Amino acid sequence: MKQKKVSIVTLGCEKNLVDSEIMLGLVEKEGYSITQNKDEADVIIVNTCGFIDASKEESVNTILDMADYKSTGRLKSLIVTGCLSQRYKEELLKEMPEIDGIVGTGDFDQIVEVIKDSLAGKKPILIGNPVFSYEQSLPRKRSTPFYSAYIKIAEGCDHSCTFCVIPSLRGKFRSRGIPSIINEAKDLVAQGVKEISIIAQDTTYYGMDKYDKIMLPELINELSMIEDLEWIRLHYLYPGYFSDELIELFATNPKLCKYIDMPLQHSEDHILKKMRRPGQQTDIRALIEKIRTRVPDVALRTSIIVGFPGETEEDFQSLLHFVQEVQFDRLGVFTYSEEEGSPAARLPQQVPQDVKEKRANILMEVQREVAKKRNDRFIGKELKVLLEKFDEKSQVFVGRSQFDAPEIDGEVFVSINKANIGDIVNVKITHSFEFDLFGEGIESESSK
């Protein structure tokens, strides 16, 4: 019997990517062949995102696009997993008969059984409580480059932000045990991984549910003891649990990237209160000042929501001033998405879509100027850069410094003669752009 081929499409965040890699590992272990060529796939899995309107639309369009391979390729089974399936099971079944199987966020470890049932002509549906445990030892087939990987240290969320439905899609916050995380990290490093990005819905909250105290600093210290691990990168560091101990680690731990991804969502107190976000603007400013005083070369990334219900033009102008004054190195802007079932969807004074989009564009223009100014500070300095590809046209390597996360931040273009993809090299920065840098590799001092 000819070996069945499986392909997967991952949408949304890095947390979804980890789930997809586990599914790929389970599928491969069962004896299926993995392919990126959708024309060859007997089974296509679409791991969806359902966080905001734009991501829901992308998920639906992708499902429909993949369904076309039933007529143009050899596709026999189309399976939908992830947040969209957890949230809209009934609607998907009713509106999209092309789907052959549906799996929720708590059941994706059963993907092999779902594939078998769907190929047998059944229409399996596994939508239970979203309480998947990452403590269990499961195979994982990475789709990221050999030198970089993500580790999910917790799942779910205990916050009650009024604009968000993640708790209903992913369940309560559940920390993994430190031994489980360390074992996974050691395995990844043994495979050649040099950079590990730590992810969770709220990374700073890690340990509270399992150990009755914040355990992120202890986890970082243990990860740092892994000999060949060179960079540890932290994502989703909420301000409410950002401790002095954590700041000290950013200042003193050579393996911890001086990169802080702190989603603030807004600057104005009454908007933050409506969002049910912790603290006030004065608290946020004080925390940022404390961080930059102790870690002066740190790169700060944040995300901002514009057009939240009740946001006036005056609020938006204050937000612009806040961004100009604080000078974030990296900033992502989202227009508020009115999510059904979320408390914010019931709030009065909803902002028109065209106003939201206009404000987002204005804010990004302001951030472009800020980002260029922040990048200028590196001119003449030396940075360590992880080389990720070689551009044949311009004959330069393209990589990232510790101040840039995979996929979402800027790049460094490096002129160097002797180097390989995956090397971490010393680079003297000569030029700065809005989001990118250019520099000359210092070959004699390259660390590989």
PyMOL commands that set and color helices and strands:
alter all, ss='L'
color gray80, all
select helices_A, chain A and resi 14-29+38-40+53-67+69-72+83-87+89-95+108-119+166-170+178-190+203-205+208-211+216-224+239-241+244-252+269-275+281-294+313-326+343-346+353-376+443-445
alter helices_A, ss='H'
color red, helices_A
select strands_A, chain A and resi 5-10+33-34+43-48+77-82+101-103+125-126+148-152+154-155+174-175+195-199+231-234+256-261+299-306+330-335+382-391+396-401+412-415+424-432+437-441
alter strands_A, ss='S'
color yellow, strands_A
deselect
rebuild
show_as cartoon
